[in-house]
Amino acid sequence: MNISLRQLKAFLGVAESANFTKTAQHLHLSQAGLSATIRELESQLNTRLFERTTRAVVLTEAGRVFLPTAALIARELSDAALRLRDMERQDIATLRVGFTPLMASTIVPDTLLRFAATHPQVDVEVVDGSPVEIQQAVENGGLDAAFGAFFAKVSGLRREAIVPSYLAAVYASDRREGRTAKAATTAHAADTGSGDMPWQALNEQALICLTPESPVQSLTEEALFRHKLNIARRTTVQHLETAIAMAEKGFGIAIIPSFAQSACLRYAVHCRPLVPAVSFDFYAITRAGAVPSPTLTAFVSTFEQVVAELPRPSAG
């Protein structure tokens, strides 16, 4: 059995309010996150704690028996945590942050080096995962913050726009020996003189797409529909860097967010902004009830500085 304080607080909150929505707001969780937490606890105890109807949420008999014990344990754990925090015996602070894999491999290393130079007393733990995974980790308290293209507002989370971005097209460099990809030829033919690529240049082209749950892919699909474009062939991949690598090999044109352009420097590809521009923000997300620490604020600032100084790949 592995019952957590988070689960106990969720149970006690619902027991007191008899309302999942109010409890979720109070604990700065989404309603889906709260429901999942209660299900986890019920699974640990192998019993139902609440009867849920369309009109009410009430404790079961097992829930009423468990209530005083849960309240005692939660109170003792909270008091112990406060006592340990007040002791202030730790000289090393820990910051836990989440990134998508491409950002973790391209921008985070330089950010960590620069941050360590100004904050040597801070240990930074980096978790890389999909946007959904790192968002859930922030929501559950496993991460202090996560960085990514989090377009949808979620109850219980605070978003801070930190890097402006836009969609860009990546295609194979025809400077490589033997490169005759149609995508590269079409991209050059669509030169606007400013290094931009019109969306119409993608008509009847092969595209390398991200999975449907990707926020970037959702923006891409909206733009393709808006410009009434037909796609000759789609190749779907999960990660942005895979899409860039596939573009280098001539499988088609990849659509990436501009904040990922630094990864293109490792490949023989061109990268050009798509026009009319599809602009959006890269966000840092934290729990809505948590006050950002000076350490986290400094880390975000360092990340912004590193992104601003990144070299940009050729526009072809």
N, C-alpha and C positions, 0 to 999 in steps of 0.2 A: 504494500500500500504506500502511495506516495502523494499525500495530500499537501497542497501548497497553501500559503497564506492568501494568495490571490483567489483561490477557489473558495476559501472560507469567507473572505470579504464579499465575494459575489453572492454566496448563499445567504449570508446574514443580511445583505442589502435587499435581496428579493423577499426574504422572510419578513423584513420590517415594512417594506413599502407595498408588498403584494402587487408589484408592477415592474415588468422587465424594462420598459422604456425609461421610467424615472431612475431606476437603479443604474442602467447603462450610462445615462447622462451624468449621474453623480460620481460614478467610478471612471468617467472619461473613456468609456468603451463604446464600440458599436453594439447594437442590439444583437447582431449575429455573433459577435465575439463573446458577449455575456452568455448567450444561450449555449455556446460551445463550452464555456467554462463550467456551467452547471452540469452539462452532460458528462464532462470529464469527471467531476466530483461524484455524480451518481454512479458512473461506471466503476470508480475506485471503491465505493461503498457497496456496490452491487444491489442498489435499491433506488426506488424513485423517491425524491424528496419533495416534489411539488406535483399537484394536480393542476393542469392547465386547461382552461376552457376559454371560449371566446369572450366570456364575461368576467372571469376572475382567475387569480393565481393563489392557491391555498396550499399550506403544508399538508403533506400526508402524515399518517401516524408515525412513520419512520422519521420524517422531517421534524416533527415535534419532539421526538426523543433525542434527536441529534442536536437540536438548537442550543441548549445550554452548554453542552460540551464544546460545540463549535465556537460559541461566544467566549468561553474561558480560554480556549487555545489561542484564538485570534488576539485576545487582549494580552495574554502572556507573551506571545511572539512579538507583537508591536512594542510592548514595553521593553523587551530585551533588545530589540533593534535600536530603540531610542537611546538606551543606556550605552550600547556599544558605539553609537554615533557620537554621543556626547564625550566619550573618552578621548576621541581625536588622537589615537595613538599611531595612526597610519600616516607616514610621510609621503607615500606614493598614492596619488589619485588615479582612478581608472576611468577611461572614457570608452564607451562601447558604441560603435557606429557601423551602419550597414550601407553597402553599395551594390549596384549591379556589377556583374563580372567584368565587363569592359572597363568601367570606371575604376574598379579595384586594381586592374592590371596596368592602366595607363596613367592615371592622374593621382591616385592615392599614394603611390610610393614617394613621389616628389613632395606631396602634401605632408606626409609623415616626417620626412627628413627636415623640412623647413619648420614644422611645428615642434619637433624634438629640440631644435636649436634654441627655441624661445621658451619651451615648457619642458625642461628635462625631468621634472618631477612627476610628469603625467605618463601613465601607461595607456596606450591606445590599442584597443582590440577591434580588429576589422572583420566583419562578417560579410561575405559576398553571397548573393542569392538573387532570385527573381524579384521584381517589384512587389509581387504579392507576398512573398516570404519575408522580406525585410520590413514591409509595412506591418504585417502581423506581429513581428518581433517587437516593433516599437509599441504597438497596441498592448501587447502582453507584458511590457516592461523589460523584455530581454535586451533591448537596445535603447540607448539614450537618444539616438537620432538615426534617420536613414536619409539617403540622398538619391533622388531619381526623378523620373518624369511622372509624378503623381498628379494627374489631371483632375481626378474626381475628389471632391471634398468628402471626408469621412467623419462621422460623429466620433468625438473623443480624440481627434488628432488636429494639431495645428500645422498649417503649411506656411513656409516662408520662401518666397521666390528669391533665389540667389544668383541664378545665371540665366540671362535671356538666350533663347535658342530658336532655331528654324530648321526646316527640312532641307536636306541637300541630297543630290544624286551622286552616286559613286559608280564609276565604270572603269574598265580595263584601260591601262595606258597603252596606246598603240606604238609607244617607243620600244616596247619589248619585241625582240626578234620573233617573227612569225605571227604577231598579233594581228588578226583580221576580223575581230569580233564585230558584228553588225552594231552592237550597242555603242562601241567606241566611235565608229564611223558616223553614226547618227548624232551622237553627242557633239562631235566636232562640227558637224554640218549645222547644228542648231545654235552655234555661237552667237550671242547677242552683242558681242563687242565689249561686254562688261564682266565676262566670266560667269554670268548667270545662265541657267538653262530653263527655257519655258516648259511648263508642264506638258504642252502639246508634243514636245519631242519624245515623250514616253509612249505616245500612241502606237499600238501594234508592236511594242517592244517586249522582250522577255524581262520580267522583274524577279528579283530575289526578295521575298517577303518575310516578315517576321510572323510569329504565330498570332492568331486572332486576339488573344488576350493582351497583346502588347499595346500600350497606349500610343506608341509611335505608329504602329500599324493602323490603328483606328484613325489617326489623323491622315495617314496616307490614303486610306480607303475613301475617306470623306472628300479629299481633294481629287482623286481619280473620278469619283462619281460626279463631282461638281463640274469638272472639265470634260465630262462625257468621253472618257478615254477607254479604248479597248486594249486589253493586255493579251499579247500573243501566247505567253507561257508564264506560269508562276512556279517558282521553286521556294518552298517554305522552310525556314530554319528558325532555331530558337534564339540564337545569340547574335548581337550586332557584329561582333568580330568575325563570326562565321559568314555572315552576309558579305562583309568586305572581302574576305578571302575568296568567296565564290565569284564575286564581281571581278576580282583580279584574273581569275581563270576563264573569264568570258562567258559565264553562265547567264549574264544579264546585268541589269542596272539595279543597284541596291539603293534604297531610300533610308537615310540615317539622320539622326538629330545632329545639329552642328556641334554640340558639345562632345560628340564622339569622333570629331575629325582627327584628333591627334593619333588615333589608332591607324588611320590611313597612311601615316608616314612609314609604316612597316611594310607596306605593300606597293606594288607597281600599279597604282590607280590614280585617277583624277577625281577631284571632289568639287562640285559646283552647286551653289545655292539654286533652289528651284524658285521660279517666279511665275505668277504672283506669289509672294512670300507666304508661307504658313508659319507664323510665329507662335511661340509658346514659352513657358518658363520651366527651368529645372529647379526642383524644390528640395528643401530640407524639411523633414517632418519630425515632430516631437509630440509627446502626449499633451493634450490640451491643458491638463491640470498641473503640469510640471513647469516650474520656473526655470528657464534656461540658465545654466551655470555660466560663470565667466569663462570657465575652461572650454565649454562647448561653443560659446560665442566666439572665442579666439580661434577655435578649430575651423568653424565655418568661415571666418574671415580669411584664414590661411588658405583654405580650399578655393575661395573666390579669387585670391591673388594668383594662385598657381594656374587656374583655368584661364585667367586673363592674359597670362604670359605664354600660353601654349603656342608653338609654331603651327602654322596652317599648311595643309598639303596644297599641291599644285591644282589650279583650276582647269588645267588642260587647254 
